[in-house]
Amino acid sequence: PRYCFVSKQHDLRAKESTKLVESELEFCLDKLAKCADNESVWNYMNAFLAHLENEASEYPQKIKEFCLAHMNSTKDDEKSPFALSYLVDSNV
């Protein structure tokens, strides 16, 4: 529902929507820091990443670093198959 609302209100491919897209990605990282196994947040984040056309954005790298930190964690409850999937899909 959140993605539908935001995408209907804004042209996410427009350059002026970059800040909105980045704020939604920050929202996702915040939620994933609390529960990295939340598949819904991963799906939501990937939908916004598809609209991020600004190659200078720091978010793809921030997300990769987040994933690597979780995959390298010594705590089993911090490891997430969705983090691994993101890394594979992004060719890290």
N, C-alpha and C positions, 0 to 999 in steps of 0.2 A: 504493500500500500504506500509506503513512504516514497519509493522510487517512482511509482505511477504519479503521485501527487507532484513531486519535484519536476519530473520530466514533462508533465503537462503544463506546468507553469512557466517553464524556461526552455529555451532552445539550448540544449546542453552542448551542442557543437559550436555555438557562437563563442567568439573570443572573450566577450564580456561575461560569459558564464564560468570561466576558468576558476575564479575565486570560489564560486558556489560548489563546483565539482571538488575542488581541493578541500573545502570545509566538510563536505560529506565524506571524503576519504579520511580526514582527521577523525571524524565521528566514528568511522569504522575501526580505525586503529585503536581508539579509546575503548570501544566495546570488545575488541579482540584481546586487548591486554587483560581484560577481566575474565574472558572465557574464549580461548582460542579455538575451541571445538564447536563454535556456533556456526553451523553451515550457512544459515541465512545471512549472517553478516558477510561471510566470504562471497556469497553470490551477489549481494548488494554492492560490495566493493568492486567486484569484477565488472558489474554493469557500468559503474561510474568510470572505471579505468578505460573502458572502451570509448568513452567520450573525451578523454583527456588527450587533446592533440598537441598540447604545448610540450615539446620535447625537452624544454628547459626545466620542466617540473621536477621537483625533488621526490615526488610521491612514489613512483615506481621503485626507486632506490630505497626509500624509507621502508616500503613494504617488504622488499627483499631482505633488508637487514632485520626486520621484525621476524620474518620467517626463519632466517638462519639462526637467530638467537633462540627461537623456540625449538628448532630441530637440534640444536647443540646443547640444550638444557639437560642437566642431569636428573631433573624431576620428570618422571613419566607422565604426570598429569599436565605438564606444560607442552608436551609434544602433540602436534596436531597433524592428522593426515591431510587436512586442508592446506596447511602451510607447505607441506611437501608437494602437494598438487600444484600450488601456485608456483613454486620454484621450478618444477618440471615444465609447466606451461609457459613460463617466462624465459626458459632456456638458460637458467643460471648454471 
